[in-house]
Every structure is written in structure tokens, then in C-alpha cells.
Amino acid sequence: MRKANREIKDRDGLAAVIETCDACRIGLIDRASDEVYIVPLNFGYDFADDGRLTLWFHCAREGRKLDIIGEGVKAGFEMDCNHVITAGETACKFSMKYESIIGTGFIAPVADTSARMHGLERLMAHYGGAGLSFSEEALALTTVLRLDVETFTGKRLNK
């Protein structure tokens, strides 16, 4: 990281940023069109004590994202929050406070019913709906994606 003084290194600081963010963008390479495809998604997460991070997403049963992911692919991800523009006397003195997480990992659809339920529960917990139930009908119409994070970093500017 070029500006090491902005890096968030501690687990609690990283977890606080993840908890605050309300969308996660995943970046994929669409081999069919040779284009980068980036899509913002609602997400849930598991952040293990050993530092392993798993991100959970949900979507419809078909679409471009799923066409690209297939049985599983490498993906990049990004989330950011706490944006505050700080004005300056000149254009070059303007700045923005922020917190962000970026990383890479492997994303794939989840087939196992109990893992799918866990992913959806993590999504609901992230958005304040912990403990709500899912109907069999809704579950049948929903694809759950799991991103096993391989690398990630956090960064903040809050001065």
C-alpha cells in the first residue's frame, strides 16, 4: 500500500468497516465479451478469529453474473463507506474522508441447503434482519454465492 499510514491492520478495525458498508462490488472478467463486469450487491459476511473472511451474496437464478461465474471463478471485490468531502481553498486542497476494503478471492454458487441458509442468514444479520425465516418458495428462487476471500486490505482517511 502506497500510503501505509492509511492502512487498517487490526481485525477489529477491518470488521468495523465491513459492518458499516452497505454494498459490496464484485469484479469479474466476462470471457465471452472480453469485458470487465462490476456489479454492486447486498452482502453478508463471516469474519473468523483467524482472519479468514467469507462474503455471502444472493441473486436471481439466472443472469450475466451467473453466466460469468459458472461453477466458480476468481473475483475482485470492493466496499467503501463513511464518505465526507472536505473542502479546501484550492481545488488541490479538496479531499474526501472514507474507509474501504478491497480484495480478491474465489466466488461460486452454493449448492448445499444448510450452507445456502447460513449465507442468507448472514445477509439478513448484516442488514438488521437476524432471526427472520425464509420460505421454501423464496429459497427455491434464490441463488446464494460464496466468496472465499484470499487477500484483502483496509484503508481509511479520516483526518
One Martini backbone bead per residue (centre of mass of N, CA, C, O) as a GRO file, in nm:
protein
  159
    1MET     BB    1   0.095   0.037   0.025
    2ARG     BB    2   0.158   0.358  -0.029
    3LYS     BB    3  -0.024   0.459   0.232
    4ALA     BB    4   0.040   0.325   0.530
    5ASN     BB    5  -0.120   0.530   0.725
    6ARG     BB    6  -0.412   0.405   0.602
    7GLU     BB    7  -0.394   0.135   0.714
    8ILE     BB    8  -0.585  -0.145   0.814
    9LYS     BB    9  -0.479  -0.403   1.050
   10ASP     BB   10  -0.702  -0.460   1.238
   11ARG     BB   11  -0.968  -0.659   1.287
   12ASP     BB   12  -1.167  -0.454   1.414
   13GLY     BB   13  -1.138  -0.237   1.192
   14LEU     BB   14  -1.227  -0.414   0.955
   15ALA     BB   15  -1.504  -0.499   1.073
   16ALA     BB   16  -1.621  -0.211   1.091
   17VAL     BB   17  -1.626  -0.156   0.792
   18ILE     BB   18  -1.796  -0.393   0.697
   19GLU     BB   19  -2.043  -0.322   0.876
   20THR     BB   20  -2.093  -0.032   0.741
   21CYS     BB   21  -2.131  -0.145   0.481
   22ASP     BB   22  -2.398  -0.178   0.209
   23ALA     BB   23  -2.189  -0.259  -0.026
   24CYS     BB   24  -2.068  -0.490  -0.282
   25ARG     BB   25  -1.820  -0.515  -0.522
   26ILE     BB   26  -1.791  -0.712  -0.809
   27GLY     BB   27  -1.523  -0.849  -1.010
   28LEU     BB   28  -1.529  -0.956  -1.353
   29ILE     BB   29  -1.453  -1.177  -1.624
   30ASP     BB   30  -1.581  -1.164  -1.951
   31ARG     BB   31  -1.500  -1.394  -2.186
   32ALA     BB   32  -1.716  -1.344  -2.413
   33SER     BB   33  -1.637  -1.006  -2.424
   34ASP     BB   34  -1.378  -0.896  -2.284
   35GLU     BB   35  -1.495  -0.789  -2.000
   36VAL     BB   36  -1.563  -0.594  -1.739
   37TYR     BB   37  -1.756  -0.688  -1.442
   38ILE     BB   38  -1.956  -0.476  -1.234
   39VAL     BB   39  -2.130  -0.541  -0.914
   40PRO     BB   40  -2.366  -0.450  -0.691
   41LEU     BB   41  -2.411  -0.587  -0.352
   42ASN     BB   42  -2.548  -0.752  -0.127
   43PHE     BB   43  -2.429  -0.853   0.211
   44GLY     BB   44  -2.245  -1.095   0.386
   45TYR     BB   45  -2.058  -1.227   0.681
   46ASP     BB   46  -1.746  -1.389   0.774
   47PHE     BB   47  -1.521  -1.338   1.066
   48ALA     BB   48  -1.266  -1.489   1.169
   49ASP     BB   49  -1.028  -1.511   1.413
   50ASP     BB   50  -0.802  -1.589   1.180
   51GLY     BB   51  -0.909  -1.377   0.929
   52ARG     BB   52  -1.121  -1.509   0.777
   53LEU     BB   53  -1.311  -1.429   0.478
   54THR     BB   54  -1.667  -1.428   0.411
   55LEU     BB   55  -1.883  -1.385   0.135
   56TRP     BB   56  -2.234  -1.305   0.084
   57PHE     BB   57  -2.480  -1.373  -0.173
   58HIS     BB   58  -2.766  -1.269  -0.375
   59CYS     BB   59  -2.983  -1.403  -0.641
   60ALA     BB   60  -3.085  -1.497  -0.910
   61ARG     BB   61  -3.096  -1.783  -1.137
   62GLU     BB   62  -3.016  -1.555  -1.353
   63GLY     BB   63  -2.743  -1.418  -1.550
   64ARG     BB   64  -2.449  -1.270  -1.610
   65LYS     BB   65  -2.307  -1.336  -1.348
   66LEU     BB   66  -2.363  -1.647  -1.368
   67ASP     BB   67  -2.230  -1.691  -1.641
   68ILE     BB   68  -1.945  -1.615  -1.538
   69ILE     BB   69  -1.917  -1.801  -1.285
   70GLY     BB   70  -2.058  -2.062  -1.276
   71GLU     BB   71  -1.867  -2.281  -1.077
   72GLY     BB   72  -1.620  -2.075  -1.070
   73VAL     BB   73  -1.419  -1.777  -0.975
   74LYS     BB   74  -1.235  -1.520  -0.990
   75ALA     BB   75  -1.236  -1.225  -0.769
   76GLY     BB   76  -1.325  -0.901  -0.706
   77PHE     BB   77  -1.343  -0.652  -0.433
   78GLU     BB   78  -1.559  -0.375  -0.301
   79MET     BB   79  -1.574  -0.140  -0.020
   80ASP     BB   80  -1.750   0.162   0.101
   81CYS     BB   81  -1.734   0.444   0.347
   82ASN     BB   82  -1.760   0.736   0.511
   83HIS     BB   83  -1.830   0.995   0.341
   84VAL     BB   84  -1.629   1.309   0.331
   85ILE     BB   85  -1.611   1.620   0.230
   86THR     BB   86  -1.318   1.832   0.197
   87ALA     BB   87  -1.258   2.150   0.189
   88GLY     BB   88  -1.083   2.400  -0.002
   89GLU     BB   89  -0.914   2.676  -0.138
   90THR     BB   90  -0.837   2.457  -0.344
   91ALA     BB   91  -0.862   2.198  -0.548
   92CYS     BB   92  -0.608   2.041  -0.412
   93LYS     BB   93  -0.756   2.063  -0.109
   94PHE     BB   94  -0.941   1.858  -0.169
   95SER     BB   95  -1.132   1.591  -0.012
   96MET     BB   96  -1.179   1.248   0.134
   97LYS     BB   97  -1.340   1.071   0.347
   98TYR     BB   98  -1.273   0.715   0.434
   99GLU     BB   99  -1.361   0.364   0.384
  100SER     BB  100  -1.193   0.046   0.291
  101ILE     BB  101  -1.228  -0.259   0.091
  102ILE     BB  102  -1.001  -0.493  -0.065
  103GLY     BB  103  -1.009  -0.787  -0.298
  104THR     BB  104  -0.970  -1.147  -0.324
  105GLY     BB  105  -1.117  -1.448  -0.486
  106PHE     BB  106  -1.363  -1.712  -0.464
  107ILE     BB  107  -1.653  -1.765  -0.667
  108ALA     BB  108  -1.967  -1.944  -0.582
  109PRO     BB  109  -2.206  -2.147  -0.584
  110VAL     BB  110  -2.452  -2.279  -0.361
  111ALA     BB  111  -2.589  -2.605  -0.288
  112ASP     BB  112  -2.608  -2.631   0.002
  113THR     BB  113  -2.866  -2.575   0.211
  114SER     BB  114  -2.724  -2.491   0.478
  115ALA     BB  115  -2.531  -2.285   0.343
  116ARG     BB  116  -2.746  -2.108   0.219
  117MET     BB  117  -2.880  -2.030   0.484
  118HIS     BB  118  -2.634  -1.903   0.612
  119GLY     BB  119  -2.595  -1.680   0.400
  120LEU     BB  120  -2.875  -1.548   0.444
  121GLU     BB  121  -2.837  -1.492   0.746
  122ARG     BB  122  -2.593  -1.301   0.707
  123LEU     BB  123  -2.739  -1.092   0.544
  124MET     BB  124  -2.961  -1.023   0.751
  125ALA     BB  125  -2.770  -0.943   0.982
  126HIS     BB  126  -2.637  -0.698   0.834
  127TYR     BB  127  -2.952  -0.559   0.796
  128GLY     BB  128  -3.132  -0.636   1.072
  129GLY     BB  129  -3.267  -0.958   1.014
  130ALA     BB  130  -3.231  -1.136   1.242
  131GLY     BB  131  -3.431  -1.443   1.257
  132LEU     BB  132  -3.548  -1.466   0.996
  133SER     BB  133  -3.737  -1.632   0.768
  134PHE     BB  134  -3.756  -1.879   0.503
  135SER     BB  135  -3.894  -1.979   0.229
  136GLU     BB  136  -3.903  -2.229   0.007
  137GLU     BB  137  -3.975  -2.054  -0.238
  138ALA     BB  138  -3.747  -1.844  -0.210
  139LEU     BB  139  -3.510  -2.044  -0.210
  140ALA     BB  140  -3.572  -2.157  -0.503
  141LEU     BB  141  -3.519  -1.846  -0.634
  142THR     BB  142  -3.225  -1.858  -0.501
  143THR     BB  143  -2.900  -1.746  -0.518
  144VAL     BB  144  -2.597  -1.847  -0.365
  145LEU     BB  145  -2.296  -1.674  -0.281
  146ARG     BB  146  -1.942  -1.752  -0.241
  147LEU     BB  147  -1.662  -1.568  -0.099
  148ASP     BB  148  -1.333  -1.664  -0.083
  149VAL     BB  149  -1.097  -1.500   0.075
  150GLU     BB  150  -0.748  -1.434   0.011
  151THR     BB  151  -0.737  -1.110  -0.015
  152PHE     BB  152  -0.699  -0.809   0.204
  153THR     BB  153  -0.772  -0.455   0.251
  154GLY     BB  154  -0.744  -0.157   0.449
  155LYS     BB  155  -0.878   0.189   0.436
  156ARG     BB  156  -0.808   0.532   0.567
  157LEU     BB  157  -0.962   0.867   0.583
  158ASN     BB  158  -0.998   1.091   0.893
  159LYS     BB  159  -0.873   1.413   0.879
   0.00000   0.00000   0.00000
